[in-house]
Amino acid sequence: MKACLLKKPGPIESNPLVLADVPNPQPAEGEVLVRVSHCGVCRTDLHVVEAELPPRKSPVIPGHQVVGTIEAFGAGAHKFQAGARVGVAWLHHTDGTCQYCRSGAENLCDNPTFTGYSVDGGYAEYVVAPEDFVYPIPQAFSDDQAAPLLCAGIIGFRCLRLSGIKSGGKLGFYGFGAAAHLAIQVALHWDADVYAMTRDARHQRLALDLGAKWAGDTFAEPPDQLYAAIVFAPSENKRSALVKGF
């Protein structure tokens, strides 16, 4: 198959990704083979390519916002039918035994693997993934619309749930990047008021264009008392943004 292979990390200006022919991946026990339709591009992919994240696998195929259809099954994989339209996200697998997995917080797993980082990802014609970490994609979303939901969408929605924000609540966003620009759409659908604090004037304008009640600098005081706030900040394994209550 064709794949964008990272043989050696380097500055993105040096074009470290190489279009190469590599063997088709074969699904192991409990895995499915997905024919890739779309794969979104995330800032974390750039971190992988430029080794801002310490390399876990080399060479590696980046990409972790994958949408495609299932074409083959490993032994014991039975949750989906052939041709099912699915998504593959950043979290590839967890150990299932650590204290976080046992408590239902597998996103905090002590021994995770990550799509496009510690295992090959979606910058390719095919990708394999454990069926337990593959997600059905509703028909309401096109492939290109669904792809960003598998990273920024997951982060934003999880933070919204943890914030406990209710209809009529006042919610602060500190930072306004990919996750926030998706989360605001859900927050407004829930009839919450959103206040965006971000240093970039372009992101302030975007927040207002998307329906924020107010937008200002990172350290500006919002005009109303917030019920809760989400701090969107990067982390190595995308465990979550920080959610604060007031």
C-alpha positions in Angstrom: 0.0 0.0 0.0 1.0 3.7 -0.3 1.8 5.5 3.0 3.4 8.7 4.2 6.2 7.3 6.2 8.3 9.1 8.8 11.7 7.5 8.6 13.5 10.1 10.6 12.0 13.1 12.4 13.0 16.5 11.3 11.8 20.1 10.8 8.6 20.1 8.7 10.3 22.4 6.2 12.7 19.6 5.4 9.8 17.4 4.2 10.6 14.4 6.4 7.5 12.5 5.3 8.2 10.2 2.4 5.5 8.6 0.2 6.5 5.0 0.2 5.2 1.5 -0.7 4.9 -0.6 2.5 3.2 -4.0 3.2 -0.5 -4.0 3.9 -1.0 -4.3 7.6 -2.7 -7.5 8.8 -5.2 -7.5 11.7 -4.2 -9.5 14.7 -6.5 -11.1 17.2 -9.3 -8.7 18.1 -8.3 -6.2 15.4 -9.9 -4.9 12.3 -8.4 -3.7 9.0 -9.8 -0.3 7.9 -9.5 1.1 4.4 -8.8 4.8 5.0 -11.0 7.3 3.4 -9.9 10.5 5.2 -7.3 11.2 7.9 -7.3 14.6 9.6 -4.1 16.6 10.3 -3.6 17.4 14.0 -1.0 19.6 15.7 0.2 16.5 17.5 1.1 14.9 14.1 3.5 17.8 13.7 4.9 17.1 17.2 5.5 13.5 16.1 7.1 14.5 12.8 9.5 17.0 14.3 10.3 14.8 17.4 8.8 17.3 19.8 7.3 14.1 21.3 10.1 11.6 21.9 9.9 8.9 19.2 8.1 5.7 20.2 8.3 3.9 16.8 10.6 4.4 13.9 9.8 4.4 11.1 6.2 5.3 11.8 3.1 6.3 9.7 1.5 9.3 11.5 -2.2 10.2 11.6 -4.8 9.6 14.2 -8.1 11.2 13.0 -9.0 8.3 10.7 -12.3 7.6 8.9 -12.8 4.6 6.7 -14.5 1.2 6.2 -13.7 -2.2 7.6 -12.4 -4.6 5.1 -11.0 -7.6 7.2 -11.1 -9.0 10.7 -8.6 -10.6 12.9 -9.5 -13.7 14.9 -12.2 -13.0 17.4 -13.2 -9.6 16.1 -17.0 -9.6 15.7 -18.4 -6.2 16.8 -18.7 -4.8 13.3 -19.7 -6.0 9.9 -17.6 -5.8 6.7 -18.1 -2.4 5.1 -19.0 -0.7 8.4 -18.0 3.0 8.4 -15.8 3.7 11.4 -13.3 6.0 13.0 -9.9 5.4 14.6 -8.7 7.9 17.2 -5.4 8.8 19.0 -5.9 6.3 21.8 -5.1 3.0 20.1 -5.1 0.7 23.1 -4.9 0.6 26.9 -3.7 -2.1 29.3 -7.1 -2.5 31.0 -5.4 -3.4 34.3 -4.0 -0.1 35.8 -5.9 1.9 38.4 -7.2 4.3 35.8 -8.6 1.6 33.5 -10.2 -0.2 36.4 -11.9 3.0 37.5 -13.3 3.8 34.0 -10.7 6.5 33.2 -8.8 4.7 30.5 -7.8 8.0 28.9 -5.3 8.2 31.9 -3.9 4.7 31.3 -0.4 4.1 32.6 0.6 2.0 29.6 -1.3 3.2 26.5 -0.4 3.0 22.8 -1.2 5.8 20.4 -2.3 5.8 16.8 0.3 7.3 14.5 2.9 7.6 17.3 3.6 4.2 19.0 1.8 2.3 16.2 1.2 3.1 12.6 -1.6 5.5 11.8 -3.8 6.8 9.1 -1.6 8.5 6.6 -1.9 5.4 4.5 -4.4 3.4 2.5 -5.0 1.0 5.4 -4.7 1.0 9.1 -5.3 -1.7 11.8 -6.8 -1.1 15.2 -8.4 -3.1 18.1 -12.1 -3.3 17.5 -12.7 -2.1 21.1 -11.0 1.2 20.1 -12.9 1.7 16.8 -16.0 3.8 16.7 -19.1 3.7 14.4 -19.5 7.0 12.5 -23.1 8.3 12.2 -24.4 8.8 8.7 -25.1 12.5 9.5 -21.4 13.2 9.2 -19.5 13.2 6.0 -16.0 11.6 6.2 -14.2 14.9 6.2 -16.5 16.3 8.9 -16.1 13.3 11.1 -12.3 13.1 11.0 -11.6 16.1 13.4 -14.2 14.8 15.8 -11.9 11.8 16.6 -9.4 14.1 18.3 -10.4 17.7 18.9 -14.0 16.6 19.1 -13.3 13.9 21.7 -11.3 16.3 23.9 -13.8 19.1 23.7 -16.8 17.0 24.4 -15.2 15.2 27.3 -14.3 18.5 28.9 -17.8 19.8 28.4 -19.2 16.8 30.3 -16.7 17.2 33.1 -17.5 20.9 33.5 -21.0 20.1 34.5 -22.3 23.1 32.5 -26.1 23.3 32.2 -28.5 25.3 30.1 -28.2 28.9 31.0 -24.7 28.5 32.5 -21.7 30.7 31.9 -18.7 28.8 30.6 -15.1 30.1 30.1 -12.7 28.8 27.5 -9.0 29.6 28.1 -7.4 29.0 24.7 -9.4 28.7 21.5 -7.9 26.2 19.2 -9.3 23.1 17.4 -10.9 21.5 20.4 -12.5 24.7 21.6 -13.9 25.7 18.2 -15.8 22.4 18.2 -16.8 22.5 21.9 -18.3 25.9 21.6 -20.8 24.5 19.0 -22.0 21.9 21.5 -22.0 24.4 24.4 -24.2 26.8 22.5 -26.5 23.9 21.5 -26.8 23.2 25.2 -27.8 26.9 25.6 -24.8 27.9 27.6 -23.0 31.2 27.3 -19.4 31.0 26.3 -16.6 33.4 27.2 -13.3 33.0 25.4 -9.9 34.1 26.8 -7.1 33.7 24.3 -4.1 35.7 23.3 -4.5 35.5 19.5 -6.8 38.2 18.2 -7.7 35.9 15.3 -9.0 33.3 17.7 -10.9 35.9 19.6 -12.7 36.9 16.4 -13.3 33.3 15.6 -14.9 32.7 19.0 -17.2 35.7 18.5 -18.1 34.6 15.0 -19.0 31.1 16.4 -21.3 32.7 19.0 -19.2 33.4 22.1 -20.9 36.1 24.2 -17.5 37.7 24.9 -13.9 37.2 23.9 -10.7 38.8 25.3 -7.1 38.3 26.1 -5.9 35.3 28.1 -5.6 37.3 31.4 -8.6 39.6 30.8 -11.4 39.5 33.3 -14.7 38.2 31.7 -17.6 40.6 32.3 -19.7 38.0 34.1 -19.0 35.4 36.8 -18.3 32.1 35.3 -19.9 28.8 36.5 -17.0 26.7 35.1 -14.0 27.0 32.8 -12.0 24.8 30.6 -8.3 25.4 30.0 -7.3 24.0 26.6 -3.6 23.2 26.8 -1.5 20.6 25.0 -0.2 17.4 26.8 1.9 14.5 25.6 -0.8 11.9 25.6 -3.9 14.2 25.3 -5.2 13.1 28.6 -7.6 16.1 28.7 -7.8 19.8 29.1 -8.1 21.1 32.6 -11.7 21.7 33.8 -12.3 24.1 36.6 -15.4 24.8 38.6 -16.3 27.9 40.5 
